[in-house]
Amino acid sequence: MKNLRLKRVEYQGFIVLAVVIVASTVALVFVVTADKTAQRPQSLVELVAKNYRKLSASQSHHLVLYARAEYRCLVKSGAKVTEPIPSPTRITMHVPDKTAREIVKLQMQCDHEVGPPPANATLQARAEQILVYLPKWCLLHPSELPNA
């Protein structure tokens, strides 16, 4: 009887150990897979599935022209800002050492000269940067990207 109890305890210990090992392995696989997915750039198909829409060459060019006009006006008014940098989903300008509120004040000085962003586009100020894009659906045409 004692032998039977000892075997039962050993068997239960083995089951617990096996469950812990399997759970740990599953958790490790999940973490490694999630990390790789986060680092991998999304394909056009994946972006389109998330409500992005590829802009035409004309739409992309119009957006880039607007960003350049905003840039020229900001520089003319004395702002230290980098030239617009197009990427597939937005156009970025860096404004070192400025808060979003300070950048908005600079942008307001250009409202009369540059005007509003193109239809459906947004001109956004964030800490140390300005973004120009079409929310939820801006994939610039490759002809407007550097090294295109």
Summary of the structure (lengths in Angstrom):
residues: 148
radius of gyration: 26.8
end to end distance: 79.6
largest distance: 94.1
contacts: 372
relative contact order: 0.15
helix: 54%
strand: 12%
